[in-house]
Amino acid sequence: MSSKIKVVEKVQPLKQLGGVVTNGNGNGEGYNAVVGDYAYYASLRNDVYCAAAYGDLGRLRMLVEYLGFSLKEPDALGYYALQWAALNNRTDTAQYIIEITNVATQYGQTAFLYYVVSKWNANPDVPDNEGRSPLHWAAYKGFMDCIRLLLYLDANRGCQDREGCTPLHWAAIKGNLEACTLLLQGSQEGLAVTDNSGLTPAQLASEKKHRKIAFLLGNTRRLHEYRSNGNSLLGKLPKLGLAPVLCCVIVVHLMTYINSVIMASNLPKLTAGFGILAWLGVFLSSAGLIWFYRCSSKDPGYIKMNVSDHQNLKEDEPLLKIEANHPALLAGNWSQLCTTCKIIKPLRAKHCSTCDRCVEQFDHHCPWVSNCVGKKNKWDFFLFIVLEVMAMVITGGVAMTRILMDPMAPVGFSPMFSHASTHHIGALTFLIMDIFYFFGASALVVSQATQISRNITSNEMANIMRYSYLRGADGQLRNPYDHGCWKNCSGFVINGYNEDVPIAEDSANSEETGMIQIPRDSNLQNSNSHAPTDINGHIAVHVNSSNTNGHHGPVHSSLQPR
């Protein structure tokens, strides 16, 4: 099957008559303008409001879809195009302005999509003539910010077009791994949906040779099926995590130390001072278990979800599911949208795919404590690993000293090792395992201590090139939350966390481009800036059914897909 759609020229061509260009749109509506005059392009700006006020839908469509003029800016009097249409009872024009979200997603115009939805309560699920919603277009084109905003607005990710394809189908066809990953967040139900030819998104990705996407979709579907069965082992394992395993390892390791090192009858008797040191290791390890429990069971800093029921909203009720004046959205920081929790995340927060919640000051998800490490439990986590490392140092030193002080031990490393493996196998096993655990735990302590001194998280370190708030105006790496080692460490010790300094994330996404402008060429008939539309304002496409698979890709109003 082909993954492209051919554009069908169904509109009348532009005609030039004595310096005036006319265009028939099938409704008897059109517009006249002088071509080649700079004043013509300047005057067209006001025609958006005139076309809306007079109900000239043909002219309005031409200005918005072909010439790329904006509808989100007011005129000199402070009125928007939609207001002019409403004041003059131009229902068709007003409906077009509200439903223009479909065109906005074709061009990746996230800011305009946000504007018409938040300002005018536009429906983000309105399909075109082929049954494709804005989410279909955004998934096909790979406009990640549009996808985030639409999912945040509860757009129907399971909506099928005339070919039976969901947005996930189109993302799989185009080989957009990031779009597939984003569409799977919060819902995996669409993995089993088949199109009209009976193919799932994973099968389509495999057919198109997108192996990474096919593996992702197939593996996600299998895990979802296993986890859906709460009685299966794989269904219960993600909820338990590895915390019980780590707890058992620490307890067994500690009991081995007590029985084979401290209480061993075939080793010299402990002196009072050395005995206190030996039992101090037991105390530190036991205290570490307390902080381990606190870290594992404590709220890491979950941000309250906003998953209220929008289905009960009345049609005339103000839009409640988007914060119209949120500074992050006004600045175009679409990466702060969480499509699962339906919230606008703080800059340092991240959605944990394992816990399925957004965590403030997200550091990492630790499977060994079966919990995220975030703002509210990082102090507990750090104290746990510090106490355990201190216990490892003391108990390891005590075990080594006890083995070396054995009066029956021969001289030399090899003979002594052979003697210990024969007579003190428990103490030797403990020492080897203690050294093994020490290197991993100490590396974690050093890493966490370094990050605390710089007031940066593990997640930020791993994604330092992706987060624009960690870069200065000159593009150089800069941590705006680093107040110096002393202040960072003292604040963490006293409060258990460091407060965030308010800072606006720079919007540097390449998707945030303006509307595509038409070139200033008098020969508009041969320009690629105009594309055919039907009389309803939707894009006219032709499905090439000669291919056996019959899959085609959506095409926006000016560009042919590659």
Rosetta blueprint (number, residue, H / E / L):
1 M L
2 S L
3 S L
4 K L
5 I L
6 K E
7 V E
8 V L
9 E L
10 K L
11 V L
12 Q L
13 P L
14 L L
15 K E
16 Q E
17 L E
18 G L
19 G L
20 V E
21 V E
22 T E
23 N L
24 G L
25 N L
26 G L
27 N L
28 G L
29 E L
30 G L
31 Y L
32 N L
33 A E
34 V E
35 V L
36 G L
37 D L
38 Y H
39 A H
40 Y H
41 Y H
42 A H
43 S H
44 L H
45 R H
46 N H
47 D H
48 V H
49 Y H
50 C H
51 A H
52 A H
53 A H
54 Y H
55 G L
56 D L
57 L H
58 G H
59 R H
60 L H
61 R H
62 M H
63 L H
64 V H
65 E H
66 Y H
67 L L
68 G L
69 F L
70 S L
71 L L
72 K L
73 E L
74 P L
75 D L
76 A L
77 L L
78 G L
79 Y L
80 Y L
81 A H
82 L H
83 Q H
84 W H
85 A H
86 A H
87 L H
88 N L
89 N L
90 R L
91 T H
92 D H
93 T H
94 A H
95 Q H
96 Y H
97 I H
98 I H
99 E L
100 I L
101 T H
102 N H
103 V H
104 A H
105 T H
106 Q H
107 Y L
108 G L
109 Q L
110 T H
111 A H
112 F H
113 L H
114 Y H
115 Y H
116 V H
117 V H
118 S H
119 K H
120 W H
121 N L
122 A L
123 N L
124 P L
125 D L
126 V L
127 P L
128 D L
129 N L
130 E L
131 G L
132 R L
133 S L
134 P H
135 L H
136 H H
137 W H
138 A H
139 A H
140 Y H
141 K H
142 G L
143 F L
144 M H
145 D H
146 C H
147 I H
148 R H
149 L H
150 L H
151 L H
152 Y H
153 L L
154 D L
155 A L
156 N L
157 R L
158 G L
159 C L
160 Q L
161 D L
162 R L
163 E L
164 G L
165 C L
166 T L
167 P H
168 L H
169 H H
170 W H
171 A H
172 A H
173 I H
174 K H
175 G L
176 N L
177 L H
178 E H
179 A H
180 C H
181 T H
182 L H
183 L H
184 L H
185 Q L
186 G L
187 S L
188 Q L
189 E H
190 G H
191 L H
192 A H
193 V L
194 T L
195 D L
196 N L
197 S L
198 G L
199 L L
200 T L
201 P H
202 A H
203 Q H
204 L H
205 A H
206 S H
207 E H
208 K L
209 K L
210 H L
211 R H
212 K H
213 I H
214 A H
215 F H
216 L H
217 L H
218 G H
219 N H
220 T H
221 R H
222 R H
223 L H
224 H H
225 E H
226 Y H
227 R H
228 S H
229 N L
230 G L
231 N L
232 S L
233 L H
234 L H
235 G H
236 K H
237 L H
238 P H
239 K H
240 L H
241 G L
242 L L
243 A H
244 P H
245 V H
246 L H
247 C H
248 C H
249 V H
250 I H
251 V H
252 V H
253 H H
254 L H
255 M H
256 T H
257 Y H
258 I H
259 N H
260 S H
261 V H
262 I H
263 M L
264 A L
265 S L
266 N L
267 L L
268 P L
269 K L
270 L L
271 T L
272 A H
273 G H
274 F H
275 G H
276 I H
277 L H
278 A H
279 W H
280 L H
281 G H
282 V H
283 F H
284 L H
285 S H
286 S H
287 A H
288 G H
289 L H
290 I H
291 W H
292 F H
293 Y H
294 R H
295 C H
296 S H
297 S H
298 K L
299 D L
300 P L
301 G L
302 Y E
303 I L
304 K L
305 M L
306 N L
307 V L
308 S L
309 D L
310 H L
311 Q L
312 N L
313 L L
314 K L
315 E L
316 D L
317 E L
318 P L
319 L L
320 L L
321 K L
322 I L
323 E L
324 A L
325 N L
326 H L
327 P H
328 A H
329 L H
330 L H
331 A L
332 G L
333 N L
334 W H
335 S H
336 Q H
337 L E
338 C E
339 T L
340 T L
341 C L
342 K L
343 I E
344 I E
345 K L
346 P L
347 L L
348 R L
349 A L
350 K E
351 H E
352 C E
353 S L
354 T L
355 C L
356 D L
357 R E
358 C E
359 V E
360 E L
361 Q L
362 F L
363 D L
364 H E
365 H E
366 C E
367 P L
368 W L
369 V L
370 S L
371 N E
372 C E
373 V E
374 G L
375 K L
376 K L
377 N L
378 K H
379 W H
380 D H
381 F H
382 F H
383 L H
384 F H
385 I H
386 V H
387 L H
388 E H
389 V H
390 M H
391 A H
392 M H
393 V H
394 I H
395 T H
396 G H
397 G H
398 V H
399 A H
400 M H
401 T H
402 R H
403 I H
404 L H
405 M L
406 D L
407 P L
408 M L
409 A L
410 P L
411 V L
412 G L
413 F H
414 S H
415 P H
416 M H
417 F H
418 S H
419 H H
420 A H
421 S H
422 T H
423 H H
424 H L
425 I H
426 G H
427 A H
428 L H
429 T H
430 F H
431 L H
432 I H
433 M H
434 D H
435 I H
436 F H
437 Y H
438 F H
439 F H
440 G H
441 A H
442 S H
443 A H
444 L H
445 V H
446 V H
447 S H
448 Q H
449 A H
450 T H
451 Q H
452 I H
453 S H
454 R H
455 N L
456 I L
457 T L
458 S H
459 N H
460 E H
461 M H
462 A H
463 N L
464 I L
465 M L
466 R L
467 Y L
468 S H
469 Y H
470 L H
471 R E
472 G L
473 A L
474 D L
475 G L
476 Q L
477 L E
478 R L
479 N L
480 P L
481 Y L
482 D L
483 H L
484 G L
485 C H
486 W H
487 K H
488 N H
489 C H
490 S H
491 G H
492 F H
493 V H
494 I H
495 N H
496 G L
497 Y L
498 N L
499 E L
500 D L
501 V L
502 P L
503 I L
504 A L
505 E L
506 D L
507 S L
508 A L
509 N L
510 S L
511 E L
512 E L
513 T L
514 G L
515 M L
516 I L
517 Q L
518 I L
519 P L
520 R L
521 D L
522 S L
523 N L
524 L H
525 Q H
526 N H
527 S L
528 N L
529 S L
530 H L
531 A L
532 P L
533 T E
534 D L
535 I L
536 N L
537 G L
538 H L
539 I E
540 A L
541 V E
542 H E
543 V L
544 N L
545 S L
546 S L
547 N L
548 T L
549 N L
550 G L
551 H L
552 H L
553 G L
554 P L
555 V L
556 H L
557 S L
558 S L
559 L L
560 Q L
561 P L
562 R L
